[in-house]
Amino acid sequence: MKCDVVNLDNETVGSIDLADAVFGVDVRPDILARAVKWQLAKRRAGTHKVKSRHEVIGTSAKPFRQKGTGRARQGSSKGPHQRGGGVVFGPLPRDHSHDLPKKVRRLALKSALSAKREAGELVVIEKAELAEPKTKALADAAAKLGWQGALVIDGEGFDTNFSKAAKNIGGLDLLPSRGANVYDILRHKHLVLTRAAVDQLVDRLS
């Protein structure tokens, strides 16, 4: 399918063929959900921890005598029903990551790219380059192009001036093509690809 290619001045400078096998697949919400859960699970630190009764610091003596107080008998102040006692079945350090087949991950990325194209939120630009590292110049260009919460994906790496200018613009994130992922694509309103990024994504996913 044909797609217009624009420059940072929002002028059409050509067109590009988007491969149907990458940008024209059926959008699978179930596959997208699996990919997002897989990514977020990998990000979890898994360092949550509470103390069980054997880890609580304190005396092991009876808190009060067995009989004569009118209260229920207690053997320790470390029990889970005591104030400051241990926690039963509380969270422990663990690895939350799980496996997701490579074919499913590839299909999810294709679905995410296709969803953006289908929604009209995919923009292809010639190059992500600036003559000077000026934030105002890039902000004006983003406003002219209508980018709101945009993710810009380039080839191997970004032009130094472009990356420096983008640092101070909220909602504008940059990724190399090898870092393209489902979660970041879906959480941004617009997806901006350079020609180089399109070529590399097609090579990666075909």
Buried (B, 14 or more C-beta within 10 A) or exposed (E): EEBEBBBBEEEEEEEBEBBEEBBBBEBBEEBBEBBBEBBEBEEEEEEEEEBBBEEBEBEEEEBEEEEEEEEEEBEBBBBEEBEEBBBEEEEEEEEEEEEBEEEBBBBBBBBBBBBBBEEEBBBBBBBBBBEEBEBEBBBEBBEEBEBEEBBBBBBEEBBEBBBBBBEEBEEBBBBBBEEBBBBBBBEBBBBBBBBBBBBBBBEEBE
